[in-house]
Amino acid sequence: MSIVVPFVPRQAGPRAGEVAPGDYPPQPVRAVYTVKEVAVMLSLSVSSAYALVRAGQIPAERLGRRWVVPRSRFHAWLDGASGGLSATGTDAPRGGW
């Protein structure tokens, strides 16, 4: 049996880790997204998101048998603030296409 965590899109308001009035108890900020959550955020199919992760186009790490997308790296990549680094966090291009 697996535990399903509902996806809640980002909204304007307090930044991650800050507590807004009435938000008690504060909710923990997750450090990673699933590939499915990233697919929803990018309006992609899950299979397309996995293909982009495997190709190194979306920053992700393999954790055992599953892929996780580090939240901070994903948002830096999405905002284009990675300073010219590839999605893998290196200057070297990843093999593939």
C-alpha positions as CSV (number, residue, x, y, z in Angstrom):
1,M,0.0,0.0,0.0
2,S,1.4,3.4,-0.9
3,I,0.8,6.7,0.7
4,V,-0.5,9.4,-1.7
5,V,0.5,13.0,-0.9
6,P,-1.8,15.5,-2.6
7,F,-0.2,18.1,-4.8
8,V,-0.8,21.7,-3.8
9,P,0.2,24.3,-6.4
10,R,2.3,27.2,-5.3
11,Q,0.3,30.3,-4.4
12,A,1.2,33.9,-3.7
13,G,1.8,34.5,0.0
14,P,4.4,33.6,2.6
15,R,7.6,32.1,1.2
16,A,8.5,28.5,1.9
17,G,9.2,28.0,5.6
18,E,7.4,31.1,6.7
19,V,4.2,30.9,8.7
20,A,1.2,33.0,7.8
21,P,-1.4,34.0,10.4
22,G,-3.8,31.2,10.8
23,D,-1.5,28.5,9.5
24,Y,-1.1,26.5,12.6
25,P,0.4,24.0,12.9
26,P,2.9,25.0,10.2
27,Q,3.2,22.5,7.4
28,P,6.7,21.1,6.7
29,V,8.3,22.1,3.4
30,R,9.2,19.1,1.3
31,A,12.7,19.0,-0.1
32,V,11.8,17.1,-3.3
33,Y,9.1,16.7,-5.8
34,T,8.0,13.5,-7.6
35,V,8.2,13.3,-11.3
36,K,4.4,13.2,-11.4
37,E,4.2,16.5,-9.5
38,V,6.7,18.1,-11.9
39,A,4.7,16.8,-14.8
40,V,1.6,18.5,-13.5
41,M,3.5,21.8,-12.8
42,L,4.9,21.8,-16.3
43,S,1.7,20.6,-18.0
44,L,3.4,17.5,-19.3
45,S,2.3,13.9,-19.4
46,V,4.0,11.8,-16.8
47,S,5.8,9.7,-19.5
48,S,7.2,12.9,-21.1
49,A,8.4,14.1,-17.8
50,Y,10.2,10.8,-17.1
51,A,11.8,11.0,-20.6
52,L,13.1,14.5,-19.9
53,V,14.4,13.4,-16.5
54,R,16.2,10.4,-18.0
55,A,17.7,12.7,-20.7
56,G,18.9,15.2,-18.1
57,Q,16.7,18.0,-19.3
58,I,14.9,18.2,-15.9
59,P,17.2,18.2,-12.8
60,A,16.6,15.0,-10.9
61,E,18.4,12.4,-8.8
62,R,17.9,8.6,-8.6
63,L,17.0,7.6,-5.1
64,G,16.9,3.8,-5.1
65,R,14.5,2.8,-7.8
66,R,12.7,6.1,-7.9
67,W,13.5,9.6,-9.4
68,V,13.2,12.6,-7.2
69,V,13.4,16.2,-8.3
70,P,15.2,18.5,-5.7
71,R,12.9,21.4,-5.0
72,S,15.6,24.1,-5.0
73,R,17.3,22.8,-8.1
74,F,14.0,22.5,-10.0
75,H,13.0,26.1,-9.2
76,A,16.4,27.4,-10.0
77,W,16.3,25.5,-13.3
78,L,12.8,26.7,-14.0
79,D,13.7,30.3,-13.3
80,G,16.8,30.1,-15.4
81,A,18.9,31.0,-12.5
82,S,21.3,28.1,-12.7
83,G,24.1,30.2,-14.0
84,G,24.5,28.3,-17.3
85,L,24.7,24.9,-15.7
86,S,22.9,22.0,-17.2
87,A,20.0,20.3,-15.4
88,T,22.5,17.7,-14.0
89,G,24.4,20.6,-12.2
90,T,27.6,20.2,-14.3
91,D,29.0,22.0,-17.3
92,A,29.5,18.8,-19.2
93,P,26.6,17.9,-21.5
94,R,25.0,14.6,-20.7
95,G,25.0,11.9,-23.4
96,G,22.0,11.3,-25.5
97,W,20.4,13.0,-28.5
